[in-house]
């Protein structure tokens, strides 16, 4: 019997799918060799790709600048994001065709600076959806983003909700997707090739609670804080199954192996970056279903008692729609995403307006 890596074994023996948290062709090819059936692109990822593969992408950058002499640096940056995304989407297209749209998608992120403008988000989502038949568009789970998710779904655009850390956000996303799908169905429009997902950035919730522990001078078993995102994910997964929502959950923002190992066996997506895929494949962690195993009650109890923001994330009524944008991990992540846009612009400035020295 031939050897199967842990990730490949997961994709072959369980319903859990693997998507690559990068649009680098080298990294995506590795992921696909181990069962990967999807990928992600955004300014953060493109910035990383350029830093590692600038010689490969320099001709494309210069061609984009020459083709659009009046374009701003930011416009060139988004043209580059689209170019990287289209190339990765082409690599995944055979999977998309074989799996009838459920997988084989390239997840492209809308501009994080649009997070409060639902109409602008939808306009960009429509633009990105036209780039390739297997695009899935990332929309933030902000108050305006929820409105945009419903509108985009109604238009037949498969969405990936991002900047999402909590059960309340996921429920709002799922309900918005259902409203969009139901409107299409009532009008006789097809949904057969749509494949929406909702991301939970499990590691970013863990990160936030660790910051809160320092800020609030809290002392808890440090291992407990590694379970926060997993606990929210497992509870959300069970609720989604009970209610029959027609979208899958996706685990992202890896910080420890449990963001993979504890979710194996679910009809869901895990999306680790390349470095984490290498680590997981080199591990001896047993590949078996753990999604139905609840997080220890004493761990959840301590987190609920000590951390108000964990309670907000874990309880269905913990956050109102109007509070999504002010939630700490939301603000922190949006700021980091916007900063990546600015850093990408700065990198491209050297090509758009070369230093005279």
Secondary structure, DSSP 8 states (H G I E B T S, - for coil): -----HHHHHHHHSS-EEEES---HHHHHHHHHTTEEEEEE-HHHHHHHHHHHHHHHHHHHHHHHHHTTT--HHHHHHHHHHHHHHHHHHHHHHHHHHTTTSS-EEEEE--GGGTT-HHHHHHHHHHHHTT-TTEEEEEE-SHHHHHHHHHHHHTT--EEEES--SHHHHHHHHHHHHHHHHHHHHTT---TT---EEEEEHHHHHHHHHHHHHHTT----GGGGGSHHHHHHHHHHHHHHHHT-SSEEEEES--STHHHHTTTTSSSEE---HHHHHHHHTS-------TTS---HHHHHHHHHH-HHHHHHHSTTSS-GGGTTTSHHHHHHHHHHHHHHHHHHHHHHHHHS----
